[in-house]
Amino acid sequence: MVAQDSDNRTQIEEADRLLKDFECWLIDNGSEFPKLRFFRTPASGDTGGSERGVFCKTIINPKEIILRVPLQCIITSDIARSETPLARKLWASTPNFEAA
């Protein structure tokens, strides 16, 4: 049981690190989202996996731009599967993800 707890902690730490790496990559490449915070929920539900999401850190005014992402940072499912190491890791960390 201790080994399993350690493995779970390692997986959680890796998932948190990947999300932080993704956020840093966006910022380093010119994305702006000063009022948003990325988060990852604990594993739960049918899949046992975690979810990723975004929260507002403060009130967002009508017609206010809340997210700017340069074209070079747009990740399509094709790019995610093949072109960037970070995107491949993010894609691999959600094995049940179905691209639209």
GIQUIDA-V685127 format. One record per run of one state. SS is the DSSP state (2 for helix, 1 for strand, 0 for the rest). FROM is the first residue (numbers start at 0). LEN is the number of residues. If there is no record, write none. Layout:
BEGIN
ss:SS from:FROM len:LEN
ss:SS from:FROM len:LEN
END
This chain:
BEGIN
ss:0 from:0 len:1
ss:2 from:1 len:27
ss:0 from:28 len:3
ss:1 from:31 len:1
ss:0 from:32 len:3
ss:1 from:35 len:5
ss:0 from:40 len:11
ss:1 from:51 len:5
ss:0 from:56 len:11
ss:1 from:67 len:1
ss:0 from:68 len:2
ss:2 from:70 len:3
ss:0 from:73 len:3
ss:2 from:76 len:6
ss:0 from:82 len:2
ss:2 from:84 len:8
ss:0 from:92 len:8
END
